[in-house]
Amino acid sequence: MSLLRTISLYFLLFFLLWGCAVDKRPDHYVSAISVSSSLAAHASTLPQHRELQIALKHRNLIISETGEVLPINQSVCQSQLIYRVTQGAFPQYVGKHQDLLSGFYLDVARVNNDWLVVDTDNDFAQVQSKTPSQLTLNTLLLALKPRLMSRDVIIIRPEPELTRSNLKQLIDSIKAQLPKHPLQFVVADKYVAQVEKSGFKAVSDSPGKSHLYLAPTQLTSDARKRILMSVDSFNVAEPIAIVVDTQPLMACMQANKSAVPAPTQKIIAPPLKVNAVLLANVLPSNGDFNRLDEQQRLLSSGQYLTIDNLQQSYPLSHQVDSNRCRKLKPGDEFYRYCLDRQQDGDTAVTTQKYIMKKQQK
């Protein structure tokens, strides 16, 4: 009996070891999940942008198909980005903006019984009469709808002087056109309750603790057209969303001074080919990455343009030194050798064929 049990155990052990030794992997491995590139949806995939795209990615930036440099996503701005719509033409990246934008903002005014989308200031103080360039709200929403993402928030700000009946008519009209999108309305305090009873979020046009509110004009800029603020439990106001239009990168860099990391290349020493890729690697964090042609001309003099259009000097570790022998004195042992090698570096190299003739004596 004990012999039979021993043999049975040996057989069991054999089969266990044999099972572990069998390669159960399929002949052709197929990934359990699809893995895609981490490149942002609004980034260019054009071949001519490939090298620059790689360099910009290290700086939290991308280049779009139209050549505009943009934040790689809105999280680097430490605030949501909302695009302000004033006309029926949109930037190329609108429609594949899920990494860059959280939604759209529209200022509207009632003119001759029509709601028009207007281009006005933060105080809504300058509203022109109806012109051919201004679109009705319905027309513009029809143009925008095919480009909307499912989670896009639509923020509507009607002119301050309106009646409750006009506000109700506006809310009902937009709700009918955009039934699946979250809507917000920027209104005076006296209309906040009406908006919320309609089932939508209200944004007050004046500071308050209980609601989101529109920041005063002095906090805005040419790039940050509107700022939506909230007050936290410590009574500290902080931006929740920034409304942008033509300068999203500048708005992002103004909102977060650390949006663009430090340069990835620390030292520039000639001879180097100065191109957009090099500039993407060496421009300081406050540089203007949308003016690379101008930055290329300034680089040789150790200057660059900031995002605020100021001309500044590169940090010493970034400056181009056209004379690498500068630190040596004429009496130093390697001074003459350094000059010879520098001259060698400046010598033109050609691959063309030349005929050399022996000089007659």
Residue, then its C-alpha position, 0 to 999 in steps of 0.5 A: m500500500s505504501l509502495l502504491r502511494t509512493i508511486s502515485l506521488y511520483f506520478l503526481l509530481f512528474f505531471l506537475l513539473w511537466g505542466c510548468a515546463v510547457d510554454k503556454r504563450p500564444d504564437h503571436y502575442v496580442s496586447a490585452i489593451s490598446v496602447s496609444s501615443s501620449l501625444a495630445a489630440h491637438a498636436s500636429t502629426l505632420p512629418q515636418h514637425r516631428e523633431l520639434q514636437i519631441a523637443l517641445k513635449h519636454r517643455n509641456l508644449i506642442i505644435s499644432e498643424t498650423g504651426e501654433v505652439l500650445p500647452i500640451n494640456q490644460s492641467v499644466c496651466q493649473s486652471q481650466l481653459i475655456y475658448r471665447v467664441t466671437q465668430g463662426a471661424f474657429p482655430q484648427y485645433v477646435g474639434k480635437h481639443q479634449d486635452l486643451l479646452s474644457g468648453f466655450y464662452l459666449d457674450v450675447a446681447r439682445v439687438n432688434n429681438d435677436w440674440l447676437v454673439v458680441d465681442t465686448d469687454n469684461d465689463f460688458a460696456q461696449v456693445q455695437s449695434k448689429t453688423p454683418s460680422q456679428l452672428t446670431l446665437n442660433t447660427l453660431l451654435l449650429a456652426l459650433k455643435p459639430r466640433l463639440m466634445s461630449r463634456d464641453v461646458i458652454i458658458i453664456r453671458p447675456e448683457p447685464e440689462l435684461t428682463r427675467s422674461n428675456l433670460k428665461q427665453l435665452i435659457d430655453s433656447i440654448k437648452a433646446q439646442l444643446p440638451k446634452h451639454p452642461l450649461q452655465f450662465v453669467v448673471a447678476d446676483k438677482y438672477v442667480a436663483q432663476v438660473e439655478k431653478s432652471g437646473f443650470k449653474a449660475v456664475s455671478d458677475s460680482p464676487g461672492k462666497s456662495h457661487l462662482y464669480l467673474a473676476p474684476t477687469q484688473l485681474t484680466s489681460d489681453a490673453r486672459k479675457r475672462i477669469l472665473m473665480s471661487v472662494d475656498s473654505f479659507n476665504v481665499a479666491e482662486p481661479i477655476a477657469i480662464v477664458v482665452d481666444t487668440q493667445p492660449l499659451m500666453a494665458c497659460m504661462q501668465a496663470n502658472k509661471s511654472a507651466v513651462p519647465a526649465p530648458t533641457q539644454k544648458i549650454i550653447a557653444p558654437p558651432l551649432k545649427v540654430n533652428a527651431v528644435l534648438l530653440a525649443n530646448v534652450l529658451p528660458s521658461n518665460g520665452d515666447f515659443n510662438r516667435l521662433d524666427e525672431q528668437q533665432r535672430l536674437l540668439s547670436s547676441g544672447q538675447y530672447l523675447t519673453i512671453d510679455n514681449l520684453q527683450q532679455s539676456y539669456p542666463l550666463s549658462h545659455q549664452v553663445d560665446s563666439n570666442r571660445c578662447r576668450k578665457l585664455k591669455p595670449g601668453d598661455e601655453f594653449y592659446r595659439y592652439c585654441l585659435d588654430r582649432q577655432q579657425d578649423g571649426d570655422t573652415a568651410v567644408t564642401t563635398q564638391k569636386y575640385i581640380m588641383k593644379k601644380q603651380q609652375k615655378 
